[in-house]
Amino acid sequence: MVFKKLLGALGVGGPSVDTVLQPGPALPGGPLSGEVRLRGGGSDVTVDRISLLLVARVEREGQEEEDEGTVVLERFTVGGGFRLAEEADHTVPFTVTLPWETPITELHGQHLGPVLGIRTELEIAGARDKGDLDALAVGPLPTQEAILEAFGQLGYAFRSADLELGHIRGTGQQLPCYQEIEILPPAGHAHAVNEIEVTFIAAPGGLEVVIEADKRAGLFSEGHDTVHRFTASHHGAPQTDWNARVDAWLKEVVAGHEAHGAPSSYGDEHGDGHRSGPGAGAVVAGVAAGVAVGVVGGMVAAEVVDEIGDAFEGEEDEESEEEG
């Protein structure tokens, strides 16, 4: 959905901007294409710079859920240095590369909860203003999808997903926030673990998979969190027995071992190269079974996009009040 608005900082009758993204979800580390459509205002102007900002709504770790803010994950310059005539139309096509750590917003068409957007900024005669905001859909990398599918096959259920401001120590994290995907254990593990939180730290060579378990209190022990780190390659995903691999990870997590995952490099594969169980669609649907109730609450796709727009527009209102 496209949000248009007049560039207020450029005065009444200033140019307007409409950024249109290529349809379909993008992928972490992949290209994002589209075009910035400009419409001249009441006079000729020189457009010094056109910037696209990848922005996200994040929560602050340890704070209340409503304590949220907007962070810029990446900034791209896609054009500038041209004259925009009065009431003239000008289109600037672009292709940019998203960060590898870009959070996942949807899984097989199901909105997972994180709110991402592409915000367009124009700089004209020293004035800069936010001209357009578009919701951004990001799907999982094949390895991320395979790992989530394995959780579903092993009986785990999706609960929610959010973005936390901060850095996970001991990882190669580059962005100022990280995504937590909360998953509930099956009955066989519910006695030991309340829930687990999965974070993917993606890079060109592969994934760091951080699994944090909220362990239940025992008869002679208190409940506590344990954090485990594993690695997975982008290559050879179709030949990997992800059920066996993820099951081994989870057994280590549930057992409460503090050791990290196998110290092998990216590309180390386990299993017999075959995957069993239902197809990807059914399994991912199983993982995301909690989305409709726990996250989206039955909203149709258009209403989800409206919520995304409201979230960012609310942030803009707060910024305007602070500037005033």
DAZI-V824755 format. One record per residue. N is the residue number from 1. RES is the residue in one letter. D_LAST is the distance of its C-alpha to the last C-alpha in whole Angstrom. Layout:
BEGIN
N_RES_D_LAST ; N_RES_D_LAST
END
This chain:
BEGIN
1_M_29 ; 2_V_27 ; 3_F_23 ; 4_K_22 ; 5_K_19 ; 6_L_19 ; 7_L_17 ; 8_G_14 ; 9_A_13 ; 10_L_17 ; 11_G_16 ; 12_V_18 ; 13_G_22 ; 14_G_21 ; 15_P_23 ; 16_S_23 ; 17_V_24 ; 18_D_26 ; 19_T_27 ; 20_V_31 ; 21_L_32 ; 22_Q_36 ; 23_P_37 ; 24_G_38 ; 25_P_37 ; 26_A_36 ; 27_L_38 ; 28_P_37 ; 29_G_38 ; 30_G_39 ; 31_P_38 ; 32_L_35 ; 33_S_35 ; 34_G_34 ; 35_E_32 ; 36_V_29 ; 37_R_30 ; 38_L_28 ; 39_R_28 ; 40_G_27 ; 41_G_25 ; 42_G_26 ; 43_S_27 ; 44_D_29 ; 45_V_26 ; 46_T_27 ; 47_V_26 ; 48_D_26 ; 49_R_25 ; 50_I_25 ; 51_S_24 ; 52_L_25 ; 53_L_23 ; 54_L_25 ; 55_V_23 ; 56_A_24 ; 57_R_23 ; 58_V_24 ; 59_E_25 ; 60_R_25 ; 61_E_29 ; 62_G_30 ; 63_Q_27 ; 64_E_27 ; 65_E_27 ; 66_E_23 ; 67_D_22 ; 68_E_21 ; 69_G_19 ; 70_T_19 ; 71_V_21 ; 72_V_22 ; 73_L_26 ; 74_E_27 ; 75_R_25 ; 76_F_28 ; 77_T_28 ; 78_V_30 ; 79_G_30 ; 80_G_29 ; 81_G_30 ; 82_F_31 ; 83_R_31 ; 84_L_30 ; 85_A_31 ; 86_E_30 ; 87_E_30 ; 88_A_32 ; 89_D_32 ; 90_H_32 ; 91_T_33 ; 92_V_33 ; 93_P_35 ; 94_F_34 ; 95_T_35 ; 96_V_34 ; 97_T_35 ; 98_L_33 ; 99_P_34 ; 100_W_37 ; 101_E_35 ; 102_T_33 ; 103_P_33 ; 104_I_35 ; 105_T_33 ; 106_E_37 ; 107_L_40 ; 108_H_43 ; 109_G_40 ; 110_Q_39 ; 111_H_35 ; 112_L_35 ; 113_G_32 ; 114_P_29 ; 115_V_27 ; 116_L_26 ; 117_G_25 ; 118_I_25 ; 119_R_21 ; 120_T_22 ; 121_E_20 ; 122_L_21 ; 123_E_21 ; 124_I_21 ; 125_A_22 ; 126_G_19 ; 127_A_17 ; 128_R_16 ; 129_D_15 ; 130_K_16 ; 131_G_19 ; 132_D_21 ; 133_L_22 ; 134_D_25 ; 135_A_27 ; 136_L_29 ; 137_A_33 ; 138_V_35 ; 139_G_38 ; 140_P_40 ; 141_L_43 ; 142_P_46 ; 143_T_47 ; 144_Q_44 ; 145_E_45 ; 146_A_49 ; 147_I_48 ; 148_L_46 ; 149_E_49 ; 150_A_51 ; 151_F_49 ; 152_G_50 ; 153_Q_53 ; 154_L_53 ; 155_G_52 ; 156_Y_49 ; 157_A_46 ; 158_F_42 ; 159_R_40 ; 160_S_36 ; 161_A_34 ; 162_D_31 ; 163_L_29 ; 164_E_29 ; 165_L_27 ; 166_G_29 ; 167_H_32 ; 168_I_36 ; 169_R_38 ; 170_G_41 ; 171_T_40 ; 172_G_39 ; 173_Q_36 ; 174_Q_33 ; 175_L_30 ; 176_P_28 ; 177_C_29 ; 178_Y_32 ; 179_Q_33 ; 180_E_35 ; 181_I_38 ; 182_E_39 ; 183_I_43 ; 184_L_45 ; 185_P_49 ; 186_P_52 ; 187_A_54 ; 188_G_56 ; 189_H_53 ; 190_A_51 ; 191_H_53 ; 192_A_52 ; 193_V_49 ; 194_N_46 ; 195_E_44 ; 196_I_43 ; 197_E_40 ; 198_V_41 ; 199_T_39 ; 200_F_39 ; 201_I_39 ; 202_A_40 ; 203_A_41 ; 204_P_43 ; 205_G_46 ; 206_G_46 ; 207_L_44 ; 208_E_43 ; 209_V_44 ; 210_V_42 ; 211_I_44 ; 212_E_42 ; 213_A_45 ; 214_D_44 ; 215_K_47 ; 216_R_49 ; 217_A_50 ; 218_G_54 ; 219_L_57 ; 220_F_57 ; 221_S_53 ; 222_E_50 ; 223_G_47 ; 224_H_45 ; 225_D_44 ; 226_T_46 ; 227_V_44 ; 228_H_46 ; 229_R_46 ; 230_F_48 ; 231_T_48 ; 232_A_49 ; 233_S_49 ; 234_H_48 ; 235_H_52 ; 236_G_55 ; 237_A_52 ; 238_P_55 ; 239_Q_58 ; 240_T_56 ; 241_D_57 ; 242_W_54 ; 243_N_55 ; 244_A_57 ; 245_R_55 ; 246_V_52 ; 247_D_55 ; 248_A_56 ; 249_W_52 ; 250_L_52 ; 251_K_55 ; 252_E_54 ; 253_V_50 ; 254_V_52 ; 255_A_55 ; 256_G_52 ; 257_H_53 ; 258_E_51 ; 259_A_52 ; 260_H_50 ; 261_G_52 ; 262_A_54 ; 263_P_54 ; 264_S_55 ; 265_S_53 ; 266_Y_51 ; 267_G_54 ; 268_D_56 ; 269_E_57 ; 270_H_59 ; 271_G_61 ; 272_D_63 ; 273_G_61 ; 274_H_61 ; 275_R_59 ; 276_S_60 ; 277_G_59 ; 278_P_57 ; 279_G_55 ; 280_A_51 ; 281_G_50 ; 282_A_51 ; 283_V_51 ; 284_V_47 ; 285_A_47 ; 286_G_48 ; 287_V_46 ; 288_A_43 ; 289_A_45 ; 290_G_42 ; 291_V_39 ; 292_A_40 ; 293_V_40 ; 294_G_38 ; 295_V_35 ; 296_V_35 ; 297_G_36 ; 298_G_38 ; 299_M_35 ; 300_V_36 ; 301_A_35 ; 302_A_33 ; 303_E_31 ; 304_V_30 ; 305_V_29 ; 306_D_26 ; 307_E_26 ; 308_I_25 ; 309_G_22 ; 310_D_21 ; 311_A_20 ; 312_F_18 ; 313_E_16 ; 314_G_15 ; 315_E_14 ; 316_E_12 ; 317_D_11 ; 318_E_10 ; 319_E_9 ; 320_S_6 ; 321_E_5 ; 322_E_5 ; 323_E_4 ; 324_G_0
END
